[in-house]
């Protein structure tokens, strides 16, 4: 799903009224689900590699290149990233490019709802969050990059100051619930499941689609 342009017919689409969503690959499943459920055939999705989150400084040039490629082919280009560890630099780039982006510090915030997430912040400074995507890709995005597959003794160094793992569930999937609980066990953390659905992501894309 990474770095791929998806239209309803599987072909590049041009013309007035068309919208290009440039998104993190970790959000592909959710965005495609929203497109299908709402009949947003005028929206195309271009996903950038989800692993860019491991190197936030690489997100900005990747977004800049995707915007440049889509310019002139779409009436609207919308960036489906939050700040994502760029320290405000992605927002500044979007302003410079004349495109909008999702509000919020990261996907954990906009899935839960930015206001609701901020309200919990003081009580959950010791929480580690997973989404549906990260539960599915826990080994690839957490366990192995941190070296825990090779050096399990590092677990306490990385997670010793965390108290619980919060699984923000976008869907009701018992299989993912079980996998998320196992992730908490492997990290030595308490487990909490919290159904968020698509949160502010759905609200934001509805607004963009209505244009």
Buried (B, 14 or more C-beta within 10 A) or exposed (E): BBEEBBBBEEEEBEEEEBBBBBBBBBBBBBBBBBBEEEEBEBBBBBBBBBBBBEEBEBBBEBBBEBBEBBEEBBBBBBBBBBBBBBEEBBBEBBEEBEBBBBEBBBBBBBBBBBEEBEEBEEEBEEBBBBBBBBBBBBEEBBBEEBEBEEEEEEBEEBBEEBEBBBBBBBEEBEEBBEBBBEBBEBBEBEBBBEEBBBBBBBEBBEEBBEE
